[in-house]
Amino acid sequence: MNIKKVSELLKISPATIRYYEEIKVIPPIKHNTSGYRNFSNADLNWIYLVKTLREAGLSIESLQDFAALSQA
């Protein structure tokens, strides 16, 4: 699934998804042969979790700590 579809599905901007990947709040997204992000179901779950935690008031720093522990 591409970033536009993920953005529409989860109601989160593509820029925010890229930002979350850049600051390592979500795991790195695999890219296809053309260099575009190709999201898996696990990626969607991570983005949804991070979105929900942000809406609950968790800071970016807390999310980074959580992601680092979860992905270790």
Predicted model as a PDB file, atoms N, CA, C, CB and O in Angstrom, pLDDT in the B-factor column:
MODEL        1                                                                  
ATOM      1  N   MET A   1       0.852  -1.163   0.000  1.00 94.00           N  
ATOM      2  CA  MET A   1       0.000   0.000   0.000  1.00 94.00           C  
ATOM      3  C   MET A   1       0.907   1.237   0.000  1.00 94.00           C  
ATOM      4  CB  MET A   1      -0.975  -0.009   1.229  1.00 94.00           C  
ATOM      5  O   MET A   1       1.928   1.261   0.688  1.00 94.00           O  
ATOM      6  N   ASN A   2       0.536   2.252  -0.765  1.00 95.00           N  
ATOM      7  CA  ASN A   2       1.372   3.444  -0.842  1.00 95.00           C  
ATOM      8  C   ASN A   2       0.988   4.465   0.226  1.00 95.00           C  
ATOM      9  CB  ASN A   2       1.266   4.071  -2.227  1.00 95.00           C  
ATOM     10  O   ASN A   2      -0.014   4.303   0.922  1.00 95.00           O  
ATOM     11  N   ILE A   3       1.790   5.511   0.348  1.00 96.00           N  
ATOM     12  CA  ILE A   3       1.609   6.478   1.429  1.00 96.00           C  
ATOM     13  C   ILE A   3       0.293   7.242   1.304  1.00 96.00           C  
ATOM     14  CB  ILE A   3       2.769   7.458   1.450  1.00 96.00           C  
ATOM     15  O   ILE A   3      -0.309   7.604   2.315  1.00 96.00           O  
ATOM     16  N   LYS A   4      -0.155   7.488   0.087  1.00 96.00           N  
ATOM     17  CA  LYS A   4      -1.425   8.201  -0.100  1.00 96.00           C  
ATOM     18  C   LYS A   4      -2.595   7.385   0.459  1.00 96.00           C  
ATOM     19  CB  LYS A   4      -1.656   8.506  -1.598  1.00 96.00           C  
ATOM     20  O   LYS A   4      -3.458   7.918   1.156  1.00 96.00           O  
ATOM     21  N   LYS A   5      -2.612   6.095   0.146  1.00 97.00           N  
ATOM     22  CA  LYS A   5      -3.684   5.228   0.640  1.00 97.00           C  
ATOM     23  C   LYS A   5      -3.640   5.101   2.159  1.00 97.00           C  
ATOM     24  CB  LYS A   5      -3.585   3.843  -0.002  1.00 97.00           C  
ATOM     25  O   LYS A   5      -4.678   5.125   2.820  1.00 97.00           O  
ATOM     26  N   VAL A   6      -2.436   4.966   2.708  1.00 97.00           N  
ATOM     27  CA  VAL A   6      -2.279   4.868   4.164  1.00 97.00           C  
ATOM     28  C   VAL A   6      -2.779   6.160   4.809  1.00 97.00           C  
ATOM     29  CB  VAL A   6      -0.786   4.598   4.553  1.00 97.00           C  
ATOM     30  O   VAL A   6      -3.487   6.127   5.816  1.00 97.00           O  
ATOM     31  N   SER A   7      -2.409   7.280   4.228  1.00 97.00           N  
ATOM     32  CA  SER A   7      -2.827   8.575   4.736  1.00 97.00           C  
ATOM     33  C   SER A   7      -4.351   8.705   4.768  1.00 97.00           C  
ATOM     34  CB  SER A   7      -2.227   9.682   3.888  1.00 97.00           C  
ATOM     35  O   SER A   7      -4.921   9.164   5.758  1.00 97.00           O  
ATOM     36  N   GLU A   8      -4.992   8.306   3.700  1.00 97.00           N  
ATOM     37  CA  GLU A   8      -6.453   8.367   3.625  1.00 97.00           C  
ATOM     38  C   GLU A   8      -7.105   7.388   4.601  1.00 97.00           C  
ATOM     39  CB  GLU A   8      -6.922   8.073   2.198  1.00 97.00           C  
ATOM     40  O   GLU A   8      -8.090   7.719   5.261  1.00 97.00           O  
ATOM     41  N   LEU A   9      -6.555   6.198   4.683  1.00 97.00           N  
ATOM     42  CA  LEU A   9      -7.119   5.166   5.552  1.00 97.00           C  
ATOM     43  C   LEU A   9      -7.040   5.553   7.032  1.00 97.00           C  
ATOM     44  CB  LEU A   9      -6.396   3.846   5.326  1.00 97.00           C  
ATOM     45  O   LEU A   9      -8.008   5.391   7.775  1.00 97.00           O  
ATOM     46  N   LEU A  10      -5.891   6.060   7.445  1.00 97.00           N  
ATOM     47  CA  LEU A  10      -5.663   6.357   8.857  1.00 97.00           C  
ATOM     48  C   LEU A  10      -5.907   7.820   9.214  1.00 97.00           C  
ATOM     49  CB  LEU A  10      -4.259   5.982   9.228  1.00 97.00           C  
ATOM     50  O   LEU A  10      -5.785   8.213  10.375  1.00 97.00           O  
ATOM     51  N   LYS A  11      -6.252   8.621   8.210  1.00 97.00           N  
ATOM     52  CA  LYS A  11      -6.527  10.050   8.435  1.00 97.00           C  
ATOM     53  C   LYS A  11      -5.356  10.744   9.121  1.00 97.00           C  
ATOM     54  CB  LYS A  11      -7.798  10.222   9.278  1.00 97.00           C  
ATOM     55  O   LYS A  11      -5.503  11.375  10.168  1.00 97.00           O  
ATOM     56  N   ILE A  12      -4.191  10.607   8.497  1.00 96.00           N  
ATOM     57  CA  ILE A  12      -2.955  11.226   8.970  1.00 96.00           C  
ATOM     58  C   ILE A  12      -2.193  11.672   7.728  1.00 96.00           C  
ATOM     59  CB  ILE A  12      -2.095  10.231   9.865  1.00 96.00           C  
ATOM     60  O   ILE A  12      -2.184  10.961   6.723  1.00 96.00           O  
ATOM     61  N   SER A  13      -1.565  12.818   7.781  1.00 97.00           N  
ATOM     62  CA  SER A  13      -0.937  13.355   6.572  1.00 97.00           C  
ATOM     63  C   SER A  13       0.309  12.553   6.175  1.00 97.00           C  
ATOM     64  CB  SER A  13      -0.566  14.826   6.783  1.00 97.00           C  
ATOM     65  O   SER A  13       0.980  11.971   7.028  1.00 97.00           O  
ATOM     66  N   PRO A  14       0.608  12.531   4.880  1.00 97.00           N  
ATOM     67  CA  PRO A  14       1.842  11.869   4.439  1.00 97.00           C  
ATOM     68  C   PRO A  14       3.081  12.485   5.088  1.00 97.00           C  
ATOM     69  CB  PRO A  14       1.965  11.945   2.918  1.00 97.00           C  
ATOM     70  O   PRO A  14       4.035  11.774   5.403  1.00 97.00           O  
ATOM     71  N   ALA A  15       3.068  13.801   5.287  1.00 97.00           N  
ATOM     72  CA  ALA A  15       4.214  14.466   5.923  1.00 97.00           C  
ATOM     73  C   ALA A  15       4.413  13.955   7.346  1.00 97.00           C  
ATOM     74  CB  ALA A  15       4.017  15.997   5.932  1.00 97.00           C  
ATOM     75  O   ALA A  15       5.548  13.772   7.786  1.00 97.00           O  
ATOM     76  N   THR A  16       3.330  13.727   8.061  1.00 97.00           N  
ATOM     77  CA  THR A  16       3.431  13.212   9.428  1.00 97.00           C  
ATOM     78  C   THR A  16       3.976  11.789   9.433  1.00 97.00           C  
ATOM     79  CB  THR A  16       2.063  13.256  10.122  1.00 97.00           C  
ATOM     80  O   THR A  16       4.795  11.433  10.280  1.00 97.00           O  
ATOM     81  N   ILE A  17       3.520  10.987   8.492  1.00 97.00           N  
ATOM     82  CA  ILE A  17       4.033   9.608   8.394  1.00 97.00           C  
ATOM     83  C   ILE A  17       5.530   9.626   8.119  1.00 97.00           C  
ATOM     84  CB  ILE A  17       3.293   8.819   7.280  1.00 97.00           C  
ATOM     85  O   ILE A  17       6.281   8.881   8.749  1.00 97.00           O  
ATOM     86  N   ARG A  18       5.974  10.467   7.186  1.00 97.00           N  
ATOM     87  CA  ARG A  18       7.408  10.574   6.879  1.00 97.00           C  
ATOM     88  C   ARG A  18       8.187  11.058   8.112  1.00 97.00           C  
ATOM     89  CB  ARG A  18       7.638  11.543   5.683  1.00 97.00           C  
ATOM     90  O   ARG A  18       9.277  10.565   8.401  1.00 97.00           O  
ATOM     91  N   TYR A  19       7.613  12.023   8.827  1.00 97.00           N  
ATOM     92  CA  TYR A  19       8.251  12.553  10.031  1.00 97.00           C  
ATOM     93  C   TYR A  19       8.404  11.459  11.086  1.00 97.00           C  
ATOM     94  CB  TYR A  19       7.437  13.732  10.599  1.00 97.00           C  
ATOM     95  O   TYR A  19       9.473  11.313  11.679  1.00 97.00           O  
ATOM     96  N   TYR A  20       7.355  10.700  11.317  1.00 97.00           N  
ATOM     97  CA  TYR A  20       7.423   9.612  12.303  1.00 97.00           C  
ATOM     98  C   TYR A  20       8.509   8.600  11.929  1.00 97.00           C  
ATOM     99  CB  TYR A  20       6.055   8.903  12.415  1.00 97.00           C  
ATOM    100  O   TYR A  20       9.208   8.082  12.800  1.00 97.00           O  
ATOM    101  N   GLU A  21       8.643   8.327  10.649  1.00 96.00           N  
ATOM    102  CA  GLU A  21       9.694   7.408  10.209  1.00 96.00           C  
ATOM    103  C   GLU A  21      11.073   8.036  10.432  1.00 96.00           C  
ATOM    104  CB  GLU A  21       9.503   7.035   8.716  1.00 96.00           C  
ATOM    105  O   GLU A  21      11.999   7.370  10.894  1.00 96.00           O  
ATOM    106  N   GLU A  22      11.198   9.310  10.102  1.00 96.00           N  
ATOM    107  CA  GLU A  22      12.474  10.016  10.228  1.00 96.00           C  
ATOM    108  C   GLU A  22      12.971  10.064  11.669  1.00 96.00           C  
ATOM    109  CB  GLU A  22      12.339  11.426   9.690  1.00 96.00           C  
ATOM    110  O   GLU A  22      14.166   9.908  11.922  1.00 96.00           O  
ATOM    111  N   ILE A  23      12.051  10.280  12.616  1.00 96.00           N  
ATOM    112  CA  ILE A  23      12.463  10.371  14.026  1.00 96.00           C  
ATOM    113  C   ILE A  23      12.407   9.021  14.731  1.00 96.00           C  
ATOM    114  CB  ILE A  23      11.580  11.367  14.767  1.00 96.00           C  
ATOM    115  O   ILE A  23      12.602   8.930  15.943  1.00 96.00           O  
ATOM    116  N   LYS A  24      12.140   7.984  13.959  1.00 94.00           N  
ATOM    117  CA  LYS A  24      12.186   6.588  14.430  1.00 94.00           C  
ATOM    118  C   LYS A  24      11.113   6.256  15.460  1.00 94.00           C  
ATOM    119  CB  LYS A  24      13.540   6.297  15.024  1.00 94.00           C  
ATOM    120  O   LYS A  24      11.342   5.477  16.385  1.00 94.00           O  
ATOM    121  N   VAL A  25       9.938   6.858  15.287  1.00 96.00           N  
ATOM    122  CA  VAL A  25       8.799   6.510  16.123  1.00 96.00           C  
ATOM    123  C   VAL A  25       8.094   5.290  15.540  1.00 96.00           C  
ATOM    124  CB  VAL A  25       7.820   7.703  16.247  1.00 96.00           C  
ATOM    125  O   VAL A  25       7.426   4.544  16.255  1.00 96.00           O  
ATOM    126  N   ILE A  26       8.251   5.099  14.233  1.00 95.00           N  
ATOM    127  CA  ILE A  26       7.781   3.882  13.572  1.00 95.00           C  
ATOM    128  C   ILE A  26       8.990   3.230  12.915  1.00 95.00           C  
ATOM    129  CB  ILE A  26       6.646   4.189  12.516  1.00 95.00           C  
ATOM    130  O   ILE A  26       9.954   3.917  12.579  1.00 95.00           O  
ATOM    131  N   PRO A  27       8.951   1.920  12.728  1.00 93.00           N  
ATOM    132  CA  PRO A  27      10.084   1.238  12.086  1.00 93.00           C  
ATOM    133  C   PRO A  27      10.266   1.732  10.648  1.00 93.00           C  
ATOM    134  CB  PRO A  27       9.872  -0.298  12.099  1.00 93.00           C  
ATOM    135  O   PRO A  27       9.328   2.256  10.046  1.00 93.00           O  
ATOM    136  N   PRO A  28      11.462   1.567  10.104  1.00 94.00           N  
ATOM    137  CA  PRO A  28      11.693   1.967   8.714  1.00 94.00           C  
ATOM    138  C   PRO A  28      10.733   1.233   7.773  1.00 94.00           C  
ATOM    139  CB  PRO A  28      13.158   1.687   8.308  1.00 94.00           C  
ATOM    140  O   PRO A  28      10.492   0.035   7.927  1.00 94.00           O  
ATOM    141  N   ILE A  29      10.199   1.958   6.814  1.00 96.00           N  
ATOM    142  CA  ILE A  29       9.269   1.387   5.847  1.00 96.00           C  
ATOM    143  C   ILE A  29      10.068   0.881   4.650  1.00 96.00           C  
ATOM    144  CB  ILE A  29       8.197   2.434   5.405  1.00 96.00           C  
ATOM    145  O   ILE A  29      10.957   1.567   4.146  1.00 96.00           O  
ATOM    146  N   LYS A  30       9.739  -0.320   4.207  1.00 96.00           N  
ATOM    147  CA  LYS A  30      10.415  -0.878   3.032  1.00 96.00           C  
ATOM    148  C   LYS A  30      10.008  -0.079   1.796  1.00 96.00           C  
ATOM    149  CB  LYS A  30      10.070  -2.393   2.851  1.00 96.00           C  
ATOM    150  O   LYS A  30       8.890   0.428   1.703  1.00 96.00           O  
ATOM    151  N   HIS A  31      10.937   0.021   0.855  1.00 95.00           N  
ATOM    152  CA  HIS A  31      10.684   0.725  -0.397  1.00 95.00           C  
ATOM    153  C   HIS A  31      10.648  -0.279  -1.550  1.00 95.00           C  
ATOM    154  CB  HIS A  31      11.765   1.810  -0.648  1.00 95.00           C  
ATOM    155  O   HIS A  31      11.348  -1.291  -1.527  1.00 95.00           O  
ATOM    156  N   ASN A  32       9.832   0.012  -2.546  1.00 93.00           N  
ATOM    157  CA  ASN A  32       9.785  -0.860  -3.720  1.00 93.00           C  
ATOM    158  C   ASN A  32      10.939  -0.523  -4.653  1.00 93.00           C  
ATOM    159  CB  ASN A  32       8.430  -0.723  -4.459  1.00 93.00           C  
ATOM    160  O   ASN A  32      11.759   0.341  -4.340  1.00 93.00           O  
ATOM    161  N   THR A  33      11.007  -1.183  -5.771  1.00 93.00           N  
ATOM    162  CA  THR A  33      12.134  -0.989  -6.692  1.00 93.00           C  
ATOM    163  C   THR A  33      12.186   0.420  -7.269  1.00 93.00           C  
ATOM    164  CB  THR A  33      12.056  -1.992  -7.822  1.00 93.00           C  
ATOM    165  O   THR A  33      13.243   0.868  -7.714  1.00 93.00           O  
ATOM    166  N   SER A  34      11.058   1.120  -7.265  1.00 93.00           N  
ATOM    167  CA  SER A  34      11.016   2.504  -7.754  1.00 93.00           C  
ATOM    168  C   SER A  34      11.370   3.508  -6.665  1.00 93.00           C  
ATOM    169  CB  SER A  34       9.636   2.821  -8.311  1.00 93.00           C  
ATOM    170  O   SER A  34      11.466   4.706  -6.931  1.00 93.00           O  
ATOM    171  N   GLY A  35      11.566   3.026  -5.437  1.00 93.00           N  
ATOM    172  CA  GLY A  35      11.945   3.897  -4.341  1.00 93.00           C  
ATOM    173  C   GLY A  35      10.784   4.421  -3.518  1.00 93.00           C  
ATOM    174  O   GLY A  35      10.988   5.207  -2.593  1.00 93.00           O  
ATOM    175  N   TYR A  36       9.567   3.999  -3.840  1.00 94.00           N  
ATOM    176  CA  TYR A  36       8.392   4.441  -3.084  1.00 94.00           C  
ATOM    177  C   TYR A  36       8.173   3.542  -1.869  1.00 94.00           C  
ATOM    178  CB  TYR A  36       7.134   4.443  -3.984  1.00 94.00           C  
ATOM    179  O   TYR A  36       8.452   2.343  -1.906  1.00 94.00           O  
ATOM    180  N   ARG A  37       7.672   4.141  -0.799  1.00 95.00           N  
ATOM    181  CA  ARG A  37       7.367   3.352   0.388  1.00 95.00           C  
ATOM    182  C   ARG A  37       6.253   2.364   0.082  1.00 95.00           C  
ATOM    183  CB  ARG A  37       6.971   4.265   1.566  1.00 95.00           C  
ATOM    184  O   ARG A  37       5.288   2.682  -0.613  1.00 95.00           O  
ATOM    185  N   ASN A  38       6.409   1.158   0.615  1.00 96.00           N  
ATOM    186  CA  ASN A  38       5.424   0.100   0.435  1.00 96.00           C  
ATOM    187  C   ASN A  38       5.046  -0.408   1.826  1.00 96.00           C  
ATOM    188  CB  ASN A  38       5.980  -1.065  -0.478  1.00 96.00           C  
ATOM    189  O   ASN A  38       5.790  -1.178   2.435  1.00 96.00           O  
ATOM    190  N   PHE A  39       3.891   0.026   2.323  1.00 97.00           N  
ATOM    191  CA  PHE A  39       3.485  -0.244   3.694  1.00 97.00           C  
ATOM    192  C   PHE A  39       2.868  -1.624   3.844  1.00 97.00           C  
ATOM    193  CB  PHE A  39       2.508   0.805   4.161  1.00 97.00           C  
ATOM    194  O   PHE A  39       2.042  -2.044   3.034  1.00 97.00           O  
ATOM    195  N   SER A  40       3.283  -2.320   4.891  1.00 96.00           N  
ATOM    196  CA  SER A  40       2.718  -3.630   5.228  1.00 96.00           C  
ATOM    197  C   SER A  40       1.637  -3.438   6.298  1.00 96.00           C  
ATOM    198  CB  SER A  40       3.836  -4.619   5.730  1.00 96.00           C  
ATOM    199  O   SER A  40       1.457  -2.335   6.813  1.00 96.00           O  
ATOM    200  N   ASN A  41       0.930  -4.502   6.623  1.00 96.00           N  
ATOM    201  CA  ASN A  41      -0.065  -4.431   7.694  1.00 96.00           C  
ATOM    202  C   ASN A  41       0.593  -4.087   9.030  1.00 96.00           C  
ATOM    203  CB  ASN A  41      -0.826  -5.761   7.807  1.00 96.00           C  
ATOM    204  O   ASN A  41       0.018  -3.353   9.834  1.00 96.00           O  
ATOM    205  N   ALA A  42       1.778  -4.606   9.266  1.00 95.00           N  
ATOM    206  CA  ALA A  42       2.498  -4.285  10.507  1.00 95.00           C  
ATOM    207  C   ALA A  42       2.822  -2.793  10.562  1.00 95.00           C  
ATOM    208  CB  ALA A  42       3.801  -5.122  10.617  1.00 95.00           C  
ATOM    209  O   ALA A  42       2.730  -2.179  11.626  1.00 95.00           O  
ATOM    210  N   ASP A  43       3.198  -2.211   9.434  1.00 96.00           N  
ATOM    211  CA  ASP A  43       3.466  -0.766   9.383  1.00 96.00           C  
ATOM    212  C   ASP A  43       2.206   0.026   9.712  1.00 96.00           C  
ATOM    213  CB  ASP A  43       3.998  -0.359   7.993  1.00 96.00           C  
ATOM    214  O   ASP A  43       2.257   1.001  10.462  1.00 96.00           O  
ATOM    215  N   LEU A  44       1.075  -0.398   9.147  1.00 97.00           N  
ATOM    216  CA  LEU A  44      -0.199   0.274   9.428  1.00 97.00           C  
ATOM    217  C   LEU A  44      -0.520   0.207  10.912  1.00 97.00           C  
ATOM    218  CB  LEU A  44      -1.341  -0.358   8.610  1.00 97.00           C  
ATOM    219  O   LEU A  44      -0.979   1.191  11.493  1.00 97.00           O  
ATOM    220  N   ASN A  45      -0.283  -0.940  11.528  1.00 96.00           N  
ATOM    221  CA  ASN A  45      -0.538  -1.096  12.965  1.00 96.00           C  
ATOM    222  C   ASN A  45       0.318  -0.135  13.785  1.00 96.00           C  
ATOM    223  CB  ASN A  45      -0.267  -2.542  13.404  1.00 96.00           C  
ATOM    224  O   ASN A  45      -0.168   0.481  14.734  1.00 96.00           O  
ATOM    225  N   TRP A  46       1.597  -0.008  13.416  1.00 96.00           N  
ATOM    226  CA  TRP A  46       2.489   0.911  14.121  1.00 96.00           C  
ATOM    227  C   TRP A  46       2.006   2.351  13.986  1.00 96.00           C  
ATOM    228  CB  TRP A  46       3.921   0.782  13.587  1.00 96.00           C  
ATOM    229  O   TRP A  46       1.949   3.084  14.973  1.00 96.00           O  
ATOM    230  N   ILE A  47       1.664   2.750  12.785  1.00 97.00           N  
ATOM    231  CA  ILE A  47       1.220   4.129  12.563  1.00 97.00           C  
ATOM    232  C   ILE A  47      -0.058   4.403  13.345  1.00 97.00           C  
ATOM    233  CB  ILE A  47       0.994   4.397  11.058  1.00 97.00           C  
ATOM    234  O   ILE A  47      -0.199   5.460  13.960  1.00 97.00           O  
ATOM    235  N   TYR A  48      -0.978   3.462  13.322  1.00 97.00           N  
ATOM    236  CA  TYR A  48      -2.230   3.623  14.068  1.00 97.00           C  
ATOM    237  C   TYR A  48      -1.957   3.736  15.569  1.00 97.00           C  
ATOM    238  CB  TYR A  48      -3.179   2.439  13.789  1.00 97.00           C  
ATOM    239  O   TYR A  48      -2.547   4.575  16.249  1.00 97.00           O  
ATOM    240  N   LEU A  49      -1.061   2.889  16.083  1.00 96.00           N  
ATOM    241  CA  LEU A  49      -0.708   2.930  17.500  1.00 96.00           C  
ATOM    242  C   LEU A  49      -0.104   4.281  17.866  1.00 96.00           C  
ATOM    243  CB  LEU A  49       0.273   1.800  17.844  1.00 96.00           C  
ATOM    244  O   LEU A  49      -0.495   4.885  18.865  1.00 96.00           O  
ATOM    245  N   VAL A  50       0.835   4.753  17.074  1.00 96.00           N  
ATOM    246  CA  VAL A  50       1.486   6.031  17.357  1.00 96.00           C  
ATOM    247  C   VAL A  50       0.473   7.173  17.282  1.00 96.00           C  
ATOM    248  CB  VAL A  50       2.647   6.278  16.369  1.00 96.00           C  
ATOM    249  O   VAL A  50       0.480   8.067  18.128  1.00 96.00           O  
ATOM    250  N   LYS A  51      -0.382   7.144  16.288  1.00 97.00           N  
ATOM    251  CA  LYS A  51      -1.415   8.172  16.166  1.00 97.00           C  
ATOM    252  C   LYS A  51      -2.306   8.184  17.410  1.00 97.00           C  
ATOM    253  CB  LYS A  51      -2.267   7.936  14.897  1.00 97.00           C  
ATOM    254  O   LYS A  51      -2.608   9.248  17.951  1.00 97.00           O  
ATOM    255  N   THR A  52      -2.718   7.016  17.854  1.00 97.00           N  
ATOM    256  CA  THR A  52      -3.581   6.900  19.027  1.00 97.00           C  
ATOM    257  C   THR A  52      -2.873   7.383  20.292  1.00 97.00           C  
ATOM    258  CB  THR A  52      -4.039   5.453  19.204  1.00 97.00           C  
ATOM    259  O   THR A  52      -3.465   8.091  21.106  1.00 97.00           O  
ATOM    260  N   LEU A  53      -1.619   7.004  20.453  1.00 96.00           N  
ATOM    261  CA  LEU A  53      -0.863   7.439  21.626  1.00 96.00           C  
ATOM    262  C   LEU A  53      -0.639   8.951  21.629  1.00 96.00           C  
ATOM    263  CB  LEU A  53       0.477   6.717  21.681  1.00 96.00           C  
ATOM    264  O   LEU A  53      -0.682   9.583  22.684  1.00 96.00           O  
ATOM    265  N   ARG A  54      -0.402   9.528  20.457  1.00 96.00           N  
ATOM    266  CA  ARG A  54      -0.259  10.990  20.361  1.00 96.00           C  
ATOM    267  C   ARG A  54      -1.571  11.677  20.742  1.00 96.00           C  
ATOM    268  CB  ARG A  54       0.168  11.408  18.924  1.00 96.00           C  
ATOM    269  O   ARG A  54      -1.570  12.680  21.456  1.00 96.00           O  
ATOM    270  N   GLU A  55      -2.678  11.133  20.265  1.00 96.00           N  
ATOM    271  CA  GLU A  55      -3.980  11.706  20.589  1.00 96.00           C  
ATOM    272  C   GLU A  55      -4.278  11.598  22.089  1.00 96.00           C  
ATOM    273  CB  GLU A  55      -5.080  11.008  19.782  1.00 96.00           C  
ATOM    274  O   GLU A  55      -5.024  12.405  22.645  1.00 96.00           O  
ATOM    275  N   ALA A  56      -3.683  10.592  22.732  1.00 97.00           N  
ATOM    276  CA  ALA A  56      -3.854  10.415  24.176  1.00 97.00           C  
ATOM    277  C   ALA A  56      -2.929  11.333  24.972  1.00 97.00           C  
ATOM    278  CB  ALA A  56      -3.597   8.960  24.561  1.00 97.00           C  
ATOM    279  O   ALA A  56      -3.032  11.409  26.196  1.00 97.00           O  
ATOM    280  N   GLY A  57      -2.031  12.026  24.283  1.00 96.00           N  
ATOM    281  CA  GLY A  57      -1.198  13.016  24.953  1.00 96.00           C  
ATOM    282  C   GLY A  57       0.255  12.635  25.170  1.00 96.00           C  
ATOM    283  O   GLY A  57       0.986  13.394  25.807  1.00 96.00           O  
ATOM    284  N   LEU A  58       0.705  11.494  24.668  1.00 96.00           N  
ATOM    285  CA  LEU A  58       2.106  11.124  24.839  1.00 96.00           C  
ATOM    286  C   LEU A  58       2.994  12.045  24.014  1.00 96.00           C  
ATOM    287  CB  LEU A  58       2.335   9.652  24.438  1.00 96.00           C  
ATOM    288  O   LEU A  58       2.645  12.443  22.903  1.00 96.00           O  
ATOM    289  N   SER A  59       4.132  12.370  24.574  1.00 97.00           N  
ATOM    290  CA  SER A  59       5.091  13.238  23.881  1.00 97.00           C  
ATOM    291  C   SER A  59       5.853  12.443  22.827  1.00 97.00           C  
ATOM    292  CB  SER A  59       6.076  13.880  24.885  1.00 97.00           C  
ATOM    293  O   SER A  59       5.895  11.213  22.852  1.00 97.00           O  
ATOM    294  N   ILE A  60       6.444  13.175  21.917  1.00 96.00           N  
ATOM    295  CA  ILE A  60       7.288  12.543  20.882  1.00 96.00           C  
ATOM    296  C   ILE A  60       8.445  11.797  21.551  1.00 96.00           C  
ATOM    297  CB  ILE A  60       7.838  13.614  19.874  1.00 96.00           C  
ATOM    298  O   ILE A  60       8.789  10.688  21.143  1.00 96.00           O  
ATOM    299  N   GLU A  61       9.037  12.401  22.568  1.00 96.00           N  
ATOM    300  CA  GLU A  61      10.160  11.768  23.257  1.00 96.00           C  
ATOM    301  C   GLU A  61       9.745  10.442  23.894  1.00 96.00           C  
ATOM    302  CB  GLU A  61      10.725  12.708  24.324  1.00 96.00           C  
ATOM    303  O   GLU A  61      10.491   9.465  23.839  1.00 96.00           O  
ATOM    304  N   SER A  62       8.573  10.409  24.489  1.00 96.00           N  
ATOM    305  CA  SER A  62       8.068   9.166  25.076  1.00 96.00           C  
ATOM    306  C   SER A  62       7.818   8.115  24.001  1.00 96.00           C  
ATOM    307  CB  SER A  62       6.779   9.429  25.861  1.00 96.00           C  
ATOM    308  O   SER A  62       8.100   6.934  24.200  1.00 96.00           O  
ATOM    309  N   LEU A  63       7.294   8.550  22.872  1.00 95.00           N  
ATOM    310  CA  LEU A  63       7.063   7.616  21.768  1.00 95.00           C  
ATOM    311  C   LEU A  63       8.375   7.070  21.220  1.00 95.00           C  
ATOM    312  CB  LEU A  63       6.276   8.299  20.651  1.00 95.00           C  
ATOM    313  O   LEU A  63       8.460   5.894  20.865  1.00 95.00           O  
ATOM    314  N   GLN A  64       9.393   7.916  21.149  1.00 95.00           N  
ATOM    315  CA  GLN A  64      10.705   7.450  20.685  1.00 95.00           C  
ATOM    316  C   GLN A  64      11.258   6.391  21.633  1.00 95.00           C  
ATOM    317  CB  GLN A  64      11.696   8.633  20.568  1.00 95.00           C  
ATOM    318  O   GLN A  64      11.792   5.372  21.195  1.00 95.00           O  
ATOM    319  N   ASP A  65      11.126   6.640  22.928  1.00 95.00           N  
ATOM    320  CA  ASP A  65      11.587   5.654  23.921  1.00 95.00           C  
ATOM    321  C   ASP A  65      10.817   4.352  23.782  1.00 95.00           C  
ATOM    322  CB  ASP A  65      11.433   6.207  25.353  1.00 95.00           C  
ATOM    323  O   ASP A  65      11.405   3.270  23.784  1.00 95.00           O  
ATOM    324  N   PHE A  66       9.492   4.458  23.660  1.00 92.00           N  
ATOM    325  CA  PHE A  66       8.646   3.288  23.503  1.00 92.00           C  
ATOM    326  C   PHE A  66       9.027   2.501  22.240  1.00 92.00           C  
ATOM    327  CB  PHE A  66       7.170   3.705  23.450  1.00 92.00           C  
ATOM    328  O   PHE A  66       9.150   1.277  22.276  1.00 92.00           O  
ATOM    329  N   ALA A  67       9.207   3.212  21.139  1.00 92.00           N  
ATOM    330  CA  ALA A  67       9.552   2.546  19.879  1.00 92.00           C  
ATOM    331  C   ALA A  67      10.905   1.864  19.964  1.00 92.00           C  
ATOM    332  CB  ALA A  67       9.550   3.548  18.730  1.00 92.00           C  
ATOM    333  O   ALA A  67      11.079   0.751  19.466  1.00 92.00           O  
ATOM    334  N   ALA A  68      11.860   2.528  20.591  1.00 92.00           N  
ATOM    335  CA  ALA A  68      13.190   1.934  20.727  1.00 92.00           C  
ATOM    336  C   ALA A  68      13.140   0.652  21.539  1.00 92.00           C  
ATOM    337  CB  ALA A  68      14.153   2.923  21.376  1.00 92.00           C  
ATOM    338  O   ALA A  68      13.807  -0.325  21.196  1.00 92.00           O  
ATOM    339  N   LEU A  69      12.366   0.643  22.600  1.00 92.00           N  
ATOM    340  CA  LEU A  69      12.228  -0.558  23.418  1.00 92.00           C  
ATOM    341  C   LEU A  69      11.466  -1.655  22.675  1.00 92.00           C  
ATOM    342  CB  LEU A  69      11.518  -0.225  24.730  1.00 92.00           C  
ATOM    343  O   LEU A  69      11.820  -2.830  22.771  1.00 92.00           O  
ATOM    344  N   SER A  70      10.447  -1.285  21.951  1.00 87.00           N  
ATOM    345  CA  SER A  70       9.597  -2.250  21.245  1.00 87.00           C  
ATOM    346  C   SER A  70      10.292  -2.877  20.048  1.00 87.00           C  
ATOM    347  CB  SER A  70       8.324  -1.581  20.790  1.00 87.00           C  
ATOM    348  O   SER A  70      10.012  -4.023  19.697  1.00 87.00           O  
ATOM    349  N   GLN A  71      11.182  -2.145  19.427  1.00 77.00           N  
ATOM    350  CA  GLN A  71      11.835  -2.621  18.215  1.00 77.00           C  
ATOM    351  C   GLN A  71      13.185  -3.258  18.488  1.00 77.00           C  
ATOM    352  CB  GLN A  71      12.002  -1.489  17.246  1.00 77.00           C  
ATOM    353  O   GLN A  71      13.856  -3.712  17.561  1.00 77.00           O  
ATOM    354  N   ALA A  72      13.585  -3.297  19.736  1.00 68.00           N  
ATOM    355  CA  ALA A  72      14.903  -3.839  20.090  1.00 68.00           C  
ATOM    356  C   ALA A  72      14.929  -5.347  19.950  1.00 68.00           C  
ATOM    357  CB  ALA A  72      15.283  -3.445  21.517  1.00 68.00           C  
ATOM    358  O   ALA A  72      15.957  -5.973  20.207  1.00 68.00           O  
TER     359      ALA A  72                                                      
ENDMDL                                                                          
END                                                                             
